[in-house]
Amino acid sequence: MSSKILMPALSPTMTEGVINQWLVKIGDTVKAGDIIAEIETDKATMEVETVDEGKITHLLDDIANKPIPVNSVIAIIDGDDSEKIDNQNNKTKNFQENKETSVSEDLNKEANEIFTPKIYNNNKNQKSDNRLKASPLVKKIAKEKNLDLSKFIGTGPNGRIIKRDIDSNNIILKNENTNIEGEVTIPSTMRQVIAKRTLEAKQQIPHFYLTVESNVDKLINLRKKINEDNLIKVSFNDLIVKAISLAMKKNPNANVYWQNEKIYRLKDIDVSVAVAIDEGLITPIIKNADSKGLNIISNEIRELAKLAKTNSLTPDQYTGGSITVSNLGMFGISEFAAIISPPQASILAVGKIIKKPIVFENEVVVGNTLKSTLSADHRVLDGAVAGKLLKDFNDIIEDPFEIWMKSSDMEVI
């Protein structure tokens, strides 16, 4: 009896995936737990395991760069000649045919209408040949995207044009009217999903913004004292994550989100931390941050950031969360407002610490200040609720004894 392997749903938000590569071939024998493919989702690259054993008889081909809907057939174990993935996977084809013009197709169409492409390649030793050499996959993609393969230089064996040569990462396009040169790149799956979701979030979520300016002299002193003898060097971002988790604990009405016309109240306080990677932005989660010490939080942020930069996060490490912290202070940004990441109802945007004159006990003195902006979803958070959350956060970082006291892994200072 045959067994079908489907495109898995690797996270609650995943609707489609791209097969980066097959790790098996037709004729291979597999057993339960064997890894058969690498799948690129909107957040990370994941491995797909088989739950059955037998011989691989069918594999979905021509899958490069094609989003495949969740639950579509991608492989068959112990199938017979009458079974074909193409026939049983019609929804994949329909999905592609009926889908509105993708970002990459728009770019190619625009380029063909407005620009004259010039393809640059460092392969100086390629021999000219009147016969066009290209892989079947490349020819299929070229036909779908209306690409002129004669303009491309192949880097495969004997000058053969292969997939990487048409990925458009190194295409320089020249505008005939203005003589302005520019680079057009085909966005990755992750970048396309980020573009889609941030647009939806900005259009569908009624954002409002609250900003507070905090005196962080005591926070700076606390960090300095902790790091004098601490084996782990705690960062300001670690302190911010702990502070906002404590503020959320004081404000359970802020630990909510809106989805499908319902309000969901969360029990745990999980803080997402924005991490920049080459493909975009991902937000791994520090779970139960309010009950964890600074050393644990600092270690987890570092480890999750490493996993994020190698696309190794598992769905449970980036799905959900109560609130996100986005810190651009290290880039010299003094203040900004961030876009909420659904289904969360808020995000805290933190700027750089600025030394400037402040009034303290009726005297002008030099102090260190920090601006933080809370973006809130007005469908579920009112101004008073969001304002109270931000005020408590401000009080905690201005007088951070609570941060240290609620961190059981801190030494006496």
URCORKA-V909685 format. One record per residue. N is the residue number from 0. RES is the residue in one small letter. NEAR is the number of other ideal C-beta (glycine too) atoms within 8 Angstrom. Layout:
<<N RES NEAR> <N RES NEAR>>
This chain:
<<0 m 3> <1 s 10> <2 s 9> <3 k 9> <4 i 11> <5 l 9> <6 m 11> <7 p 8> <8 a 7> <9 l 9> <10 s 11> <11 p 6> <12 t 6> <13 m 12> <14 t 5> <15 e 10> <16 g 13> <17 v 12> <18 i 13> <19 n 8> <20 q 6> <21 w 8> <22 l 7> <23 v 10> <24 k 7> <25 i 7> <26 g 5> <27 d 8> <28 t 7> <29 v 13> <30 k 7> <31 a 8> <32 g 5> <33 d 9> <34 i 7> <35 i 13> <36 a 14> <37 e 11> <38 i 15> <39 e 13> <40 t 12> <41 d 9> <42 k 9> <43 a 13> <44 t 9> <45 m 11> <46 e 7> <47 v 11> <48 e 9> <49 t 13> <50 v 4> <51 d 8> <52 e 8> <53 g 9> <54 k 9> <55 i 16> <56 t 11> <57 h 11> <58 l 11> <59 l 13> <60 d 4> <61 d 7> <62 i 9> <63 a 7> <64 n 5> <65 k 9> <66 p 9> <67 i 14> <68 p 11> <69 v 11> <70 n 6> <71 s 11> <72 v 11> <73 i 14> <74 a 13> <75 i 14> <76 i 16> <77 d 9> <78 g 8> <79 d 6> <80 d 3> <81 s 4> <82 e 11> <83 k 7> <84 i 13> <85 d 7> <86 n 6> <87 q 9> <88 n 12> <89 n 8> <90 k 8> <91 t 12> <92 k 9> <93 n 8> <94 f 12> <95 q 9> <96 e 6> <97 n 5> <98 k 7> <99 e 3> <100 t 6> <101 s 8> <102 v 9> <103 s 12> <104 e 9> <105 d 9> <106 l 11> <107 n 12> <108 k 10> <109 e 9> <110 a 12> <111 n 8> <112 e 6> <113 i 6> <114 f 12> <115 t 6> <116 p 10> <117 k 9> <118 i 10> <119 y 7> <120 n 8> <121 n 4> <122 n 9> <123 k 4> <124 n 4> <125 q 8> <126 k 6> <127 s 4> <128 d 6> <129 n 3> <130 r 4> <131 l 6> <132 k 10> <133 a 11> <134 s 10> <135 p 5> <136 l 9> <137 v 14> <138 k 10> <139 k 9> <140 i 13> <141 a 13> <142 k 7> <143 e 6> <144 k 9> <145 n 8> <146 l 9> <147 d 6> <148 l 12> <149 s 5> <150 k 7> <151 f 11> <152 i 10> <153 g 13> <154 t 9> <155 g 11> <156 p 4> <157 n 6> <158 g 13> <159 r 10> <160 i 15> <161 i 11> <162 k 10> <163 r 6> <164 d 13> <165 i 12> <166 d 7> <167 s 11> <168 n 6> <169 n 7> <170 i 13> <171 i 11> <172 l 13> <173 k 11> <174 n 11> <175 e 6> <176 n 4> <177 t 4> <178 n 7> <179 i 6> <180 e 8> <181 g 7> <182 e 7> <183 v 10> <184 t 7> <185 i 10> <186 p 8> <187 s 8> <188 t 10> <189 m 12> <190 r 10> <191 q 12> <192 v 9> <193 i 11> <194 a 10> <195 k 8> <196 r 10> <197 t 9> <198 l 8> <199 e 9> <200 a 12> <201 k 9> <202 q 6> <203 q 5> <204 i 10> <205 p 6> <206 h 12> <207 f 9> <208 y 9> <209 l 11> <210 t 9> <211 v 11> <212 e 6> <213 s 11> <214 n 10> <215 v 12> <216 d 8> <217 k 10> <218 l 13> <219 i 10> <220 n 8> <221 l 14> <222 r 12> <223 k 8> <224 k 8> <225 i 12> <226 n 9> <227 e 6> <228 d 4> <229 n 11> <230 l 2> <231 i 7> <232 k 6> <233 v 12> <234 s 9> <235 f 10> <236 n 11> <237 d 12> <238 l 16> <239 i 13> <240 v 15> <241 k 16> <242 a 13> <243 i 13> <244 s 13> <245 l 14> <246 a 13> <247 m 16> <248 k 9> <249 k 6> <250 n 12> <251 p 7> <252 n 6> <253 a 14> <254 n 11> <255 v 12> <256 y 12> <257 w 12> <258 q 7> <259 n 3> <260 e 3> <261 k 6> <262 i 7> <263 y 9> <264 r 7> <265 l 10> <266 k 3> <267 d 7> <268 i 12> <269 d 13> <270 v 16> <271 s 16> <272 v 15> <273 a 12> <274 v 12> <275 a 5> <276 i 10> <277 d 3> <278 e 7> <279 g 9> <280 l 8> <281 i 13> <282 t 12> <283 p 15> <284 i 14> <285 i 16> <286 k 6> <287 n 9> <288 a 13> <289 d 11> <290 s 4> <291 k 11> <292 g 9> <293 l 15> <294 n 12> <295 i 9> <296 i 14> <297 s 13> <298 n 9> <299 e 10> <300 i 15> <301 r 8> <302 e 8> <303 l 15> <304 a 11> <305 k 8> <306 l 11> <307 a 15> <308 k 9> <309 t 6> <310 n 10> <311 s 8> <312 l 13> <313 t 7> <314 p 13> <315 d 5> <316 q 10> <317 y 14> <318 t 10> <319 g 5> <320 g 12> <321 s 11> <322 i 15> <323 t 16> <324 v 15> <325 s 10> <326 n 10> <327 l 11> <328 g 12> <329 m 6> <330 f 6> <331 g 6> <332 i 9> <333 s 7> <334 e 8> <335 f 8> <336 a 7> <337 a 12> <338 i 9> <339 i 15> <340 s 11> <341 p 10> <342 p 8> <343 q 14> <344 a 14> <345 s 15> <346 i 14> <347 l 16> <348 a 14> <349 v 13> <350 g 14> <351 k 11> <352 i 10> <353 i 10> <354 k 7> <355 k 7> <356 p 6> <357 i 10> <358 v 6> <359 f 8> <360 e 3> <361 n 3> <362 e 6> <363 v 6> <364 v 8> <365 v 6> <366 g 11> <367 n 10> <368 t 13> <369 l 15> <370 k 13> <371 s 14> <372 t 14> <373 l 15> <374 s 14> <375 a 13> <376 d 14> <377 h 9> <378 r 8> <379 v 9> <380 l 12> <381 d 6> <382 g 7> <383 a 6> <384 v 11> <385 a 15> <386 g 9> <387 k 10> <388 l 14> <389 l 13> <390 k 9> <391 d 12> <392 f 14> <393 n 11> <394 d 8> <395 i 13> <396 i 14> <397 e 11> <398 d 7> <399 p 13> <400 f 7> <401 e 9> <402 i 15> <403 w 12> <404 m 6> <405 k 9> <406 s 12> <407 s 5> <408 d 7> <409 m 11> <410 e 5> <411 v 2> <412 i 7>>
